[in-house]
């Protein structure tokens, strides 16, 4: 059988399953309505896409242009920042909090400001870049640093400089990480552009979505979602082809597995070292806060934002701590924060567990990956700001809707990173285990799972702020509780000190979650290093 025939036959099973899903969908159409919108059949969606193809092509071209510029800008800046942070640690300590803050800022809060200070389509491009930047930065930084120290020592022993070390070892090691980040970033950039259009614009898929929902046209709504999902799938698949080539290029790359830092386990010296690290972390966080506040203040002055809606750090401090009604204001803000944290935690844990378990199944049973990943990409490409109201109608305005939205946001990045982490197990270790009679489960528990532990922590650090923002989104669009509802009310009633205080508190909590998970990651890896490499 030729390779082409085998490839065609290999596509048969996924196509048959897709046809079965569409047939079931077609059979269930008409059983109920969603917020007055009857669920359209696949045939109706196809007819709508075809009949409106000219308009969808124009809208897709607009959105793709915005997303493409944002994708290139965000990815390029992320790679440059990762290299800078590797070479200049002071820059990392000063600027990484700003990168985390850029990821943690709620889009519903910053989009109106971007519309004021930036012309034309630039706000959409900036949002697309923000959706790409942070995950690409952290993923590439992980790839640059996850190199076996023995290889680095060999390069230096042969007279290699820092530049040759970077070029010949670290960059090569980081290529698979980069492609993984780009695969995750392509749908994210498209989503960022659509959200930018949804929150303010004149053309594009986001505007088409608004118009379809305003006209209560269910086929048009689903047609837009189908078009955006198809575009994301094509982008993800194209980058996947590139990833296979780079994986082959990097099969003999420097990293041979998880590189655990050497540690001293439970010894007194280890505890003393951890105390020093905690002090160092406290100093770094304090410096980071100072840098963030300085950039915040400088941005308001440089952009000449009106003090009517642009509140500086002093204004937020006055609102929360030193003002005449600071006690009541603080109670209002932190009371709603508790609701949002509870909402986000449930979705975060659920998404993390489900995605990790599914990633394990996909790696242990490879054919599952071909069937699951396209649906995961399609789910990621759907703008949650559009489907959140539909989910709330289907599941109610309670915890079920919150759980679903937060889990969706957590699910996709965790799935991508965990699949990559589990597949990155050292081939030599797997071969040795198989030679000793080890089976699939032994491979997973003894080699793949330990290898993927850094990927799990990385997923958690990326997903935790995302789950918090997802909780704010569903509270804004559906439940009417928590920080999300409070932010939208403050925005609509021009209570800008409260709005900026909400944003500042959410961003600060996200930074603490990110930093806390980082400390936990280092603690666990060093404890493991103490067992694997006893001193």
C-alpha positions in Angstrom: 0.0 0.0 0.0 1.4 3.4 -1.0 2.0 6.2 1.6 -0.7 8.3 -0.1 -3.3 5.5 0.1 -2.4 4.9 3.8 -2.9 8.6 4.5 -6.3 8.6 2.9 -7.3 5.5 4.8 -6.0 7.0 8.0 -8.4 10.0 7.5 -11.4 7.7 7.2 -12.0 7.1 10.8 -11.9 10.7 12.0 -14.1 11.7 9.0 -16.6 9.0 9.8 -16.8 10.1 13.5 -17.2 13.7 12.4 -20.1 12.6 10.2 -21.6 10.7 13.1 -21.5 13.8 15.3 -23.0 16.0 12.6 -25.8 13.4 12.0 -26.6 13.3 15.8 -26.6 17.1 15.8 -29.0 17.1 12.9 -31.3 14.7 14.6 -31.4 16.8 17.8 -32.2 20.1 16.1 -35.6 21.5 17.0 -35.8 19.8 20.4 -35.3 23.1 22.3 -34.4 26.8 21.9 -31.6 28.8 23.3 -32.6 32.2 24.5 -35.2 32.4 21.8 -32.7 31.2 19.2 -33.4 27.7 17.8 -30.3 25.6 17.6 -29.5 25.5 13.8 -28.7 22.2 12.0 -25.3 21.6 10.4 -27.0 21.9 7.0 -28.4 25.4 7.9 -25.0 26.5 9.0 -23.3 25.3 5.8 -26.0 27.0 3.7 -25.6 30.2 5.7 -21.8 30.2 5.3 -22.1 29.5 1.5 -24.8 32.1 0.9 -22.9 34.8 2.8 -19.4 33.7 1.7 -18.5 37.1 0.3 -19.3 38.9 3.5 -17.6 36.2 5.7 -14.5 36.3 3.5 -14.2 40.1 3.9 -14.8 39.8 7.7 -12.3 37.0 7.9 -9.7 39.0 6.0 -10.1 42.0 8.4 -9.9 39.8 11.5 -7.0 37.8 10.1 -5.1 40.9 9.3 -5.5 42.2 12.8 -4.7 38.8 14.3 -1.7 38.3 12.0 -0.1 41.5 13.0 -0.8 40.9 16.7 0.6 37.3 16.4 3.8 38.5 14.8 4.3 41.4 17.2 3.4 39.3 20.3 5.5 36.3 19.3 8.5 38.4 18.2 8.5 40.4 21.4 8.1 37.3 23.5 11.1 35.5 21.9 13.3 38.6 22.2 12.2 39.0 25.8 12.9 35.4 26.6 16.5 35.7 25.3 16.9 39.0 27.1 15.7 37.5 30.4 18.1 34.5 29.9 21.1 36.7 29.4 20.2 39.6 31.8 18.6 38.3 35.0 18.1 41.9 36.3 15.9 42.6 33.4 13.9 39.5 34.1 13.2 40.5 37.7 12.2 44.0 36.7 10.1 43.2 33.6 8.6 39.8 34.2 5.9 41.2 36.5 4.9 43.5 33.7 4.6 40.6 31.4 2.4 38.7 33.9 0.3 41.9 34.4 -0.2 42.2 30.7 -1.7 38.7 30.7 -3.8 39.3 33.8 -5.5 42.6 32.7 -9.2 42.0 32.0 -9.9 42.8 28.4 -13.2 44.4 29.3 -11.3 47.0 31.3 -8.5 47.8 29.0 -10.3 47.7 25.6 -12.1 51.0 26.1 -8.8 52.7 27.0 -7.1 51.3 24.0 -10.0 52.6 21.8 -9.3 56.1 23.2 -5.5 56.2 22.9 -5.0 54.2 19.7 -6.3 54.9 16.2 -8.0 52.6 13.7 -7.5 48.9 14.1 -4.5 49.2 16.5 -6.5 48.3 19.6 -7.4 44.9 18.1 -3.8 44.3 17.1 -2.7 45.1 20.6 -5.3 42.8 22.1 -4.2 40.0 19.8 -0.6 40.6 20.7 -1.4 40.5 24.4 -3.2 37.2 24.0 -0.1 35.7 22.4 2.8 37.4 24.3 2.8 35.9 27.8 2.3 32.2 27.0 4.9 32.4 24.2 7.4 34.2 26.5 7.1 31.7 29.3 7.1 28.6 27.0 10.2 29.8 25.1 11.9 30.7 28.3 11.3 27.2 29.6 12.8 25.8 26.4 15.9 28.0 26.6 16.5 26.9 30.2 15.7 23.2 30.2 19.1 22.2 28.9 21.2 19.6 30.6 23.9 21.5 32.5 26.4 18.9 31.4 26.0 19.9 27.8 26.5 23.6 28.7 29.6 22.7 30.7 31.0 20.8 27.6 30.4 23.8 25.3 32.2 26.1 27.8 35.0 23.6 28.2 35.6 23.7 24.4 35.8 27.5 24.5 32.3 28.3 23.6 31.0 31.8 24.4 27.6 32.8 25.7 26.5 33.5 22.1 27.6 30.1 20.8 26.0 28.4 23.8 22.8 30.2 23.0 22.9 29.6 19.3 24.1 26.0 19.2 22.4 24.5 22.3 19.7 26.6 23.9 17.9 27.9 20.7 17.9 24.4 19.2 16.5 23.0 22.4 13.8 25.7 22.5 12.5 25.1 18.9 9.9 22.5 19.9 8.8 24.7 22.7 8.5 27.7 20.4 6.3 25.8 17.9 4.1 24.6 20.8 3.7 28.2 21.9 3.0 29.3 18.3 0.3 26.6 18.0 -1.3 27.9 21.1 -0.8 31.5 20.1 -2.4 31.3 16.6 -6.0 30.6 17.9 -5.4 33.0 20.8 -4.4 35.9 18.5 -7.6 35.3 16.4 -9.6 35.2 19.7 -8.0 38.5 20.8 -8.8 40.2 17.6 -12.4 39.1 17.7 -12.8 40.2 21.3 -11.3 43.6 20.3 -13.9 43.9 17.6 -16.6 42.7 19.9 -15.8 45.4 22.4 -15.4 48.2 19.8 -15.0 48.1 16.0 -16.6 48.6 12.6 -15.8 45.4 10.7 -14.6 41.8 11.1 -15.8 38.5 12.5 -16.5 40.1 15.9 -18.8 42.7 14.4 -20.5 40.0 12.3 -21.1 38.1 15.5 -22.6 41.2 17.2 -24.9 41.8 14.3 -26.1 38.2 14.1 -26.9 38.1 17.8 -28.6 41.5 17.7 -30.8 40.2 14.8 -31.5 36.9 16.8 -30.2 35.0 13.8 -29.0 31.7 15.1 -27.7 30.3 11.8 -25.6 33.5 11.2 -24.3 33.3 14.8 -23.2 29.7 14.4 -21.8 30.4 10.9 -19.5 33.1 12.3 -18.4 30.7 15.0 -17.8 28.0 12.4 -15.7 30.3 10.2 -13.6 31.3 13.2 -13.2 27.7 14.3 -12.2 26.6 10.8 -9.6 29.4 10.5 -8.1 28.5 13.9 -8.0 24.8 13.0 -6.1 25.5 9.7 -3.6 27.7 11.5 -3.1 25.1 14.3 -2.7 22.4 11.7 -0.2 24.3 9.6 1.9 25.0 12.6 1.6 21.4 13.6 3.2 20.4 10.3 6.1 22.7 11.1 6.4 21.2 14.5 7.0 17.7 13.2 9.9 19.0 11.1 11.4 20.8 14.1 10.8 17.8 16.4 12.9 15.7 14.0 15.5 18.5 13.9 15.6 18.6 17.7 15.5 14.8 18.3 19.1 15.0 19.4 18.8 18.3 21.1 20.6 19.1 24.3 17.8 18.4 26.7 17.6 14.7 27.4 14.7 14.9 29.8 13.6 16.9 32.8 16.5 18.8 34.3 15.9 18.9 38.1 18.0 21.5 40.0 20.4 19.9 42.4 19.2 20.2 45.9 19.8 19.0 49.4 16.4 17.6 50.2 15.4 17.9 53.8 18.7 18.9 55.2 19.2 21.9 57.4 21.3 23.5 54.7 18.4 23.0 52.3 16.0 24.8 54.7 18.4 27.6 55.1 18.8 28.0 51.4 15.0 28.1 51.0 14.8 30.8 53.7 17.3 32.8 51.6 15.2 32.2 48.5 12.1 33.4 50.2 13.8 36.6 51.3 15.1 37.1 47.7 11.7 36.4 46.3 10.2 39.0 48.7 12.7 41.6 47.6 12.1 40.8 43.9 8.3 41.1 44.3 8.7 44.4 46.1 10.9 45.7 43.3 8.5 44.4 40.7 5.6 46.2 42.4 7.6 49.4 42.3 8.4 49.0 38.6 4.8 48.2 37.8 3.5 51.2 39.7 6.1 53.4 38.0 5.1 52.2 34.5 1.4 52.7 35.4 1.9 56.3 36.4 4.3 57.1 33.5 1.8 55.6 31.0 -1.0 57.8 32.2 1.2 60.9 31.9 2.8 60.0 28.6 -0.5 59.1 26.9 -2.1 62.2 28.5 -5.1 60.3 29.6 -7.9 62.3 31.2 -7.9 62.1 35.0 -11.7 61.7 34.7 -11.4 58.0 33.7 -7.6 57.3 34.1 -6.9 56.7 37.8 -3.3 56.5 38.9 -1.9 54.3 41.8 -2.3 57.2 44.3 -6.0 57.3 43.4 -6.4 53.6 43.9 -4.6 53.8 47.2 -6.9 56.6 48.3 -10.0 54.7 47.3 -9.0 51.5 49.1 -7.1 52.7 52.1 -6.9 56.4 52.9 -10.1 57.9 51.6 -13.0 58.9 53.8 -15.0 55.9 52.7 -12.1 53.5 52.3 -13.5 50.9 54.7 -16.8 50.6 52.8 -15.0 50.7 49.4 -12.5 48.0 50.5 -15.3 45.8 51.9 -17.1 46.1 48.5 -14.0 45.3 46.4 -12.6 42.4 48.5 -16.1 41.0 49.2 -16.7 40.5 45.5 -13.1 39.3 45.1 -13.9 36.3 47.3 -16.8 35.3 45.1 -14.7 35.5 42.0 -11.8 33.5 43.5 -14.2 30.8 44.5 -15.7 30.7 41.0 -12.2 30.6 39.4 -10.8 27.9 41.7 -13.5 25.4 40.8 -13.0 25.8 37.1 -9.2 25.9 37.4 -9.0 22.6 39.2 -11.6 21.0 37.0 -9.9 22.1 33.7 -6.5 21.2 35.0 -7.5 17.7 36.0 -9.6 16.9 32.9 -6.9 18.3 30.5 -4.1 16.4 32.2 -6.0 13.1 32.2 -7.0 13.6 28.6 -3.4 14.4 27.7 -2.3 11.1 29.3 -4.8 9.2 27.2 -3.8 11.0 24.0 -0.1 10.1 24.6 -0.7 6.5 25.6 -3.3 6.0 22.8 -2.0 8.2 19.9 -5.0 7.8 17.7 -7.1 9.6 20.3 -5.1 12.7 19.7 -6.1 13.0 16.1 -9.8 12.9 17.0 -9.7 15.1 20.2 -7.3 17.9 19.2 -9.3 19.4 16.4 -12.3 19.8 18.7 -10.1 21.3 21.4 -8.8 23.9 18.9 -12.3 24.7 17.7 -13.3 25.2 21.4 -10.4 27.6 22.0 -11.2 29.6 18.9 -14.8 30.4 19.9 -15.0 33.8 21.6 -16.2 33.2 25.1 -17.7 36.7 25.3 -20.2 35.4 22.7 -21.0 32.0 24.0 -21.0 32.8 27.7 -24.6 34.0 27.6 -25.6 30.8 25.7 -23.9 28.6 28.2 -25.6 30.4 31.1 -29.0 29.8 29.4 -28.3 26.2 28.9 -26.7 25.5 32.4 -28.3 28.3 34.4 -26.8 31.3 36.0 -25.2 29.4 38.8 -22.1 27.5 39.5 -22.5 25.2 36.5 -22.0 28.0 34.0 -19.0 29.4 35.9 -17.5 26.0 36.1 -17.9 25.4 32.4 -16.4 28.7 31.3 -13.4 28.6 33.7 -12.7 25.0 32.8 -12.8 25.8 29.1 -10.2 28.5 29.5 -8.0 26.3 31.7 -8.4 23.2 29.5 -6.7 24.1 26.2 -3.3 25.5 27.3 -3.1 22.7 29.9 -3.8 20.1 27.2 -1.3 21.5 24.8 1.5 21.8 27.3 0.8 18.4 29.0 0.8 16.6 25.7 4.1 18.2 24.8 5.5 17.4 28.2 4.4 13.8 28.2 5.7 13.2 24.7 9.0 14.8 25.6 10.1 11.8 27.7 13.7 10.8 27.0 13.7 8.0 24.3 16.7 6.3 26.0 14.8 6.0 29.3 11.7 4.6 27.5 13.8 2.1 25.6 15.6 0.9 28.7 12.3 0.5 30.5 10.8 -1.5 27.6 13.9 -3.7 27.5 13.4 -4.5 31.1 9.8 -5.6 30.4 8.0 -2.4 31.3 4.5 -1.8 29.9 2.6 1.3 28.9 1.5 2.1 32.4 5.0 1.7 33.8 6.3 4.0 31.0 3.7 6.6 32.1 4.3 6.5 35.8 8.1 6.1 35.9 9.2 8.1 32.9 6.5 10.2 31.2 4.8 11.6 34.3 8.0 12.8 36.0 9.2 14.3 32.7 5.9 16.2 32.4 5.9 17.7 35.9 7.5 21.0 34.7 4.8 21.2 32.0 2.1 20.6 34.6 3.4 23.5 36.7 3.8 25.7 33.7 0.3 24.9 32.7 -1.0 25.8 36.1 0.9 29.1 36.2 -0.5 30.1 32.8 -4.0 28.8 33.5 -4.5 30.3 37.0 -4.8 33.9 35.8 -6.8 32.8 32.8 -9.3 31.1 35.1 -9.6 34.3 37.1 -10.3 36.3 34.0 -12.8 33.7 32.8 -14.7 33.9 36.1 -14.8 37.7 35.6 -16.2 37.2 32.1 -19.0 34.9 33.1 -19.9 37.1 36.1 -20.0 40.1 33.7 -22.2 38.4 31.0 -24.3 36.0 33.0 -24.3 35.5 36.8 -24.3 39.2 37.9 -22.1 38.4 40.9 -18.4 38.9 41.7 -15.8 41.2 40.3 -17.0 40.9 36.7 -20.5 42.3 37.5 -19.0 44.9 39.7 -16.6 46.1 36.9 -19.3 46.4 34.3 -21.5 48.4 36.7 -18.7 50.7 37.6 -17.8 51.2 33.9 -21.4 52.0 32.9 -21.9 54.4 35.8 -18.5 56.1 35.4 -17.3 55.0 38.8 -13.7 54.9 37.5 -11.9 54.8 40.9 -13.8 51.7 41.7 -13.2 50.2 38.3 -9.4 50.8 38.4 -9.3 49.5 42.0 -11.0 46.3 40.8 -8.5 45.9 38.0 -5.6 46.6 40.3 -6.7 44.1 42.8 -7.4 41.4 40.2 -4.0 42.0 38.6 -2.3 41.8 42.0 -4.0 38.6 42.9 -3.1 37.1 39.5 0.6 38.1 40.1 0.5 36.5 43.5 -1.0 33.3 42.1 1.6 33.1 39.4 4.5 33.8 41.8 3.1 31.4 44.4 2.8 28.6 41.9 6.4 29.3 40.8 7.6 29.0 44.4 5.7 25.7 44.7 7.2 24.5 41.5 10.7 25.2 42.7 10.0 23.5 46.0 8.6 20.4 44.5 11.4 20.1 41.9 14.1 20.5 44.4 12.5 18.0 46.8 12.4 15.6 43.9 16.0 16.4 43.0 16.9 15.6 46.6 15.5 12.1 46.1 16.8 11.6 42.6 20.3 13.1 43.1 21.1 12.7 46.8 23.9 14.8 47.9 
